[in-house]
Amino acid sequence: MKIKLFTVTHKSFTPPPDPMYIPLHVGRTNAGDLGFLGDDTGDSISHLNPYFCELTGMYWIWKNYHAVDYTGICHYRRYLLNEEGTIFTHEQIENLLQSYDILTTKLLTLPGSYYDGFGANHHTKDLVNTGDVLKEKYPEYWDTFQELVHGPHTYFGNIFITSKENYDHYCEWLFDILFEVQKRTDFTDYNDYHKRLFGFLSEFLQTVWIRYNNLSVYECMVGMVGEKYETRKLKEKLAEFFENRDYAGARTYFMEYYEKRPDVLMEASDVTGELRLCMQIISTCDFEDDAYGTCILDIFKDYHSLIGHFNKLNSAINHFINGVHKDEDLVFLKENSSITPVSVEIGVQLFCQDEVKRKEITKKLLGLLNI
């Protein structure tokens, strides 16, 4: 059984040493050569990468790579993991595919419907448009689409492994729908994030395709390797603002960035949670300066020191909220003169939704601090 998995990327990275994983540079026709196999040869839509994301690689595999029994894609930062928490070997995949039609991510359970979630981050009309196209071209899928779009479940990431036969059938169906949606979409006022429409739509369409075709699914953990380049650069820029005691500039920069890339705070992007801590730091500085004429950036400005401080503060607050505080929490709170009532109140507010309990915990913590 010949298995080849393509690790799609638009950045330089260190590929897994297993030759089963083949790096594939997506959107190469629009970018410099990374030294990897590219999606811009043969039958290609590489130039559409700003709109189709990793799908330009999926299309290339469909049209140009045939000497394989099983195939699939992962990302330079995301891999399907086995039960031991490591990337799959050829033997493990071969064994699983004797019993399952497809290996993919865990099925997400959203807090609301997929329709509402899509509308919160994208243009709802594009999802409606996709449904209209699917109903016209593949009416037999319509009931499944309707059931899932108004339900809370979806696969994510366009990460999967299946037979090349299944892969080709899926791509034929998928791109037939998406190319028609493309014809009906006006991208005039779309920013770079919203232009990536077809990458987002395809995650949900994969769910529809799997459900309608009653495929047996082996759901896997997804391993994150490092963080996005964009996330790292944002953190570096915020660190510069903190170093210069410019929390207002940090806020403005962050909000402008967030408007362009609302996915930046998702767990898949902010894997360490540091960007959320940066938001807390900015808010704390603002309120401290207003209340005291000084803020924590007057005590220390180093990014890593700030992140470490707020991680410890949040950990202690969470322990008190859950009634399991530890001796080290008390030591940290009592011996740290940089902790202010404002920083405590903001921290408690972030982690306690119950107003009565929030006041109770805040009072207890401020009592311990004698402030």
C-alpha positions in Angstrom: 0.0 0.0 0.0 1.6 3.3 -1.1 0.7 6.3 1.1 1.9 9.8 0.6 0.8 12.7 2.8 1.3 16.3 1.7 2.4 18.8 4.3 1.1 22.1 2.9 3.0 25.3 3.7 3.5 28.9 2.7 6.5 29.3 5.0 9.9 27.7 5.5 9.7 24.9 8.1 11.4 21.7 9.0 9.4 18.8 7.6 8.9 15.5 9.4 11.8 13.2 8.7 9.5 10.4 7.5 9.5 10.4 3.7 5.8 9.6 3.7 5.3 13.3 4.5 6.0 15.5 1.4 6.2 19.3 1.8 4.1 21.1 -0.7 4.4 24.9 -1.2 1.0 26.2 -1.8 0.5 29.5 -3.7 4.1 29.2 -5.0 3.3 31.0 -8.2 2.7 34.2 -6.1 5.7 33.8 -3.9 9.4 33.1 -3.7 10.7 29.5 -4.0 11.0 27.8 -0.6 12.8 24.8 -2.1 9.9 22.5 -1.8 7.6 20.8 -4.3 5.1 23.5 -5.5 1.5 23.6 -6.5 2.2 25.7 -9.7 3.0 22.9 -12.2 0.8 21.0 -14.5 -2.9 21.5 -14.0 -2.8 24.2 -11.3 -4.8 26.9 -9.5 -1.8 28.2 -7.5 -2.6 31.8 -8.4 -5.9 31.5 -6.6 -4.2 30.8 -3.2 -5.3 34.1 -1.6 -8.9 32.8 -2.0 -8.4 29.1 -1.8 -5.6 28.7 0.8 -4.5 25.1 1.2 -7.0 24.0 -1.4 -4.7 25.1 -4.2 -2.5 22.2 -2.9 -5.4 19.9 -2.7 -6.3 20.7 -6.3 -2.7 20.0 -7.5 -2.6 16.6 -5.8 -6.0 15.7 -7.3 -4.9 16.6 -10.8 -1.2 15.8 -10.9 -0.3 13.1 -8.3 -1.6 9.7 -9.2 0.9 7.0 -8.3 -0.4 6.4 -4.8 -3.1 4.3 -3.1 -3.8 6.6 -0.2 -3.2 10.3 0.3 -4.2 13.3 2.3 -3.0 16.6 3.6 -1.8 18.1 6.8 -0.3 21.5 7.6 3.2 22.7 8.4 2.0 23.4 11.9 -0.8 20.8 12.3 -0.7 17.0 12.0 -3.0 14.2 12.8 -1.7 12.3 15.9 -2.0 8.7 16.9 -3.0 7.6 20.4 0.5 8.1 21.7 0.4 11.7 20.7 2.9 11.4 17.8 2.5 11.7 14.1 1.3 8.6 12.3 3.7 6.1 10.7 3.0 4.3 7.4 2.2 1.1 9.2 -0.3 2.7 11.6 -2.2 4.4 8.8 -2.2 1.3 6.7 -3.7 -0.7 9.6 -6.4 2.0 10.4 -7.4 2.3 6.7 -8.3 -1.4 6.7 -11.2 -0.5 9.0 -12.0 3.1 8.2 -12.7 5.1 5.1 -11.1 8.3 6.3 -8.9 9.7 9.1 -9.6 13.3 10.0 -9.9 15.7 13.0 -12.1 15.3 16.0 -15.6 16.6 15.2 -16.0 20.0 16.8 -19.0 20.8 18.9 -19.7 24.6 18.5 -21.5 26.7 21.2 -24.2 27.4 18.6 -25.1 26.5 15.0 -22.5 26.4 12.3 -24.6 29.0 10.5 -24.4 31.4 13.4 -20.7 30.8 13.9 -19.9 31.4 10.3 -21.9 34.6 10.3 -20.0 35.9 13.3 -16.7 35.8 11.5 -17.5 35.9 7.8 -20.2 37.1 5.4 -23.4 35.0 5.9 -24.4 35.5 2.2 -21.4 33.4 1.2 -22.7 30.4 3.1 -26.2 30.9 1.8 -24.7 31.2 -1.7 -22.8 27.9 -1.2 -26.0 26.2 -0.1 -27.8 27.5 -3.2 -25.1 26.1 -5.5 -25.0 22.8 -3.8 -28.8 22.5 -4.1 -28.6 23.2 -7.8 -25.7 20.9 -8.6 -26.1 18.1 -6.0 -29.7 18.3 -4.7 -29.3 14.9 -3.1 -26.9 16.6 -0.6 -29.3 19.4 0.3 -31.0 17.7 3.3 -27.6 16.8 4.8 -26.3 20.4 4.3 -29.4 21.8 6.0 -29.2 19.5 8.9 -25.5 20.2 9.5 -25.5 24.0 8.8 -28.1 24.5 11.5 -26.4 22.1 13.9 -23.3 22.5 16.1 -20.8 20.1 14.5 -18.0 20.4 11.9 -14.6 19.0 11.1 -11.9 21.6 10.7 -8.6 22.3 9.1 -9.0 20.4 5.8 -6.7 17.7 7.3 -7.6 14.2 6.3 -6.2 10.9 4.9 -8.2 8.6 2.6 -7.9 6.5 -0.5 -6.9 8.3 -3.7 -10.2 7.1 -5.2 -12.2 8.8 -2.4 -9.9 11.8 -2.5 -10.5 12.3 -6.2 -14.2 11.9 -5.9 -14.3 14.4 -3.1 -12.2 17.0 -5.0 -14.3 16.7 -8.1 -17.4 17.4 -6.0 -15.8 20.1 -3.9 -14.2 22.2 -6.6 -17.3 21.9 -8.9 -19.2 23.7 -6.1 -16.6 26.2 -5.1 -15.7 27.3 -8.6 -19.4 28.1 -9.1 -19.6 30.0 -5.8 -16.5 31.9 -6.9 -18.4 33.1 -10.0 -21.2 34.4 -7.9 -19.1 36.2 -5.2 -18.1 39.9 -5.3 -14.8 40.3 -3.4 -14.6 44.1 -3.8 -14.8 45.0 -0.2 -13.3 41.9 1.3 -10.1 42.2 3.3 -7.3 39.5 3.1 -8.9 37.4 5.8 -12.4 37.3 4.2 -10.9 36.6 0.8 -9.8 33.2 2.1 -13.4 32.2 1.8 -13.0 28.9 0.1 -10.6 27.5 2.6 -13.3 28.2 5.3 -16.2 26.9 3.3 -14.4 23.7 2.4 -14.0 22.6 6.1 -17.8 22.5 6.4 -18.3 20.9 3.0 -15.9 18.1 4.0 -18.3 17.4 6.9 -21.3 17.4 4.6 -19.5 15.1 2.1 -18.5 12.6 4.8 -21.9 12.6 6.4 -23.9 12.1 3.2 -21.6 9.4 1.9 -21.8 7.6 5.3 -18.0 7.2 5.5 -16.6 5.4 8.5 -14.4 8.0 10.2 -11.4 7.6 12.5 -11.2 10.9 14.4 -7.7 12.0 15.5 -6.1 14.5 17.8 -4.4 17.3 16.0 -0.9 18.3 17.1 0.2 21.9 16.9 3.9 22.5 16.1 5.0 26.0 17.0 2.9 29.0 16.3 1.8 30.9 13.2 4.4 33.2 11.7 1.7 36.0 11.9 1.1 35.3 15.6 4.8 35.5 16.3 5.3 38.8 14.5 2.3 40.3 16.3 3.7 39.3 19.7 7.1 40.8 18.8 5.5 44.1 17.8 3.4 44.2 21.1 6.7 43.5 23.0 8.2 46.7 21.4 5.2 48.7 22.5 5.5 47.4 26.1 9.2 48.1 26.2 8.4 51.7 25.3 5.6 51.9 27.9 3.2 52.6 25.0 0.2 50.4 26.0 -2.1 52.8 24.0 -0.1 52.1 20.9 -0.2 48.4 21.6 -4.0 48.5 21.9 -4.4 50.4 18.6 -2.0 48.1 16.8 -3.7 45.0 18.2 -7.2 46.1 17.3 -6.2 47.1 13.7 -4.6 43.7 13.3 -7.5 41.9 14.8 -9.9 43.6 12.4 -7.9 42.2 9.5 -7.3 38.7 11.1 -10.1 37.9 13.6 -8.8 34.3 13.7 -5.7 35.5 15.6 -7.3 34.8 19.0 -8.5 31.4 18.1 -6.8 28.5 20.0 -5.2 27.3 16.7 -3.5 30.6 16.3 -2.8 31.8 19.9 -1.6 28.4 21.0 0.2 29.7 24.1 -2.6 32.1 25.1 -0.1 35.0 25.2 -2.2 37.3 23.0 -5.1 37.1 25.4 -2.6 37.9 28.2 -1.4 40.9 26.1 -5.0 42.2 26.0 -5.2 41.8 29.8 -1.9 43.7 30.2 -3.1 46.5 28.0 -6.4 46.8 29.9 -4.6 46.6 33.3 -2.2 49.4 32.3 -4.9 51.6 31.1 -7.0 51.4 34.3 -3.9 51.5 36.6 -2.6 54.7 34.9 -6.1 56.3 35.3 -6.4 55.3 38.9 -2.8 55.8 40.2 -0.9 57.7 37.5 1.4 54.7 37.1 1.1 51.2 35.8 3.0 47.8 35.8 5.1 49.0 32.8 6.8 51.4 35.2 8.0 48.3 37.2 9.0 46.0 34.4 8.6 46.2 30.6 10.2 43.0 29.4 7.6 40.9 27.5 8.5 37.6 29.0 8.5 39.0 32.5 5.1 40.5 31.9 3.7 37.2 30.5 5.1 35.3 33.4 3.7 37.7 36.0 0.2 37.7 34.5 0.2 33.9 34.1 1.0 33.6 37.9 -1.6 36.1 38.8 -4.3 34.4 36.7 -3.3 31.0 38.1 -3.6 32.3 41.7 -7.0 34.0 41.0 -8.3 30.8 39.3 -7.3 28.7 42.3 -9.1 31.1 44.7 -12.2 31.0 42.5 -12.2 27.2 42.5 -11.4 27.0 46.2 -8.1 25.3 45.8 -5.5 28.0 46.5 -2.0 26.9 47.3 0.8 28.2 49.5 2.7 29.5 46.5 -0.3 31.5 45.5 -0.3 33.3 48.9 3.5 33.9 48.7 3.2 35.4 45.2 0.2 37.6 46.1 1.6 38.9 49.4 5.2 39.5 48.3 4.5 41.1 45.0 4.3 44.8 45.3 3.4 45.2 41.6 -0.1 43.7 42.2 -2.7 46.5 42.4 -6.5 46.3 43.3 -7.1 47.1 39.6 -5.1 44.1 38.4 -6.9 41.9 40.8 -10.3 43.1 39.8 -9.6 42.7 36.1 -8.3 39.2 36.6 -11.3 38.1 38.7 -13.6 39.6 36.1 -12.0 37.6 33.4 -12.5 34.3 35.1 -15.6 34.6 37.2 -19.0 35.3 35.5 -21.1 35.2 38.7 -21.3 38.8 40.0 -21.9 37.9 43.7 -19.0 35.4 43.7 -16.8 37.9 41.8 -17.2 40.5 44.5 -16.6 37.9 47.2 -13.4 36.7 45.7 -12.1 40.2 44.9 -12.7 41.2 48.5 -10.9 38.1 49.9 -7.9 38.7 47.6 -7.6 42.4 48.4 -7.8 41.5 52.1 -4.9 39.1 51.7 -2.9 41.9 50.0 -3.9 44.5 52.6 -5.0 46.9 49.9 
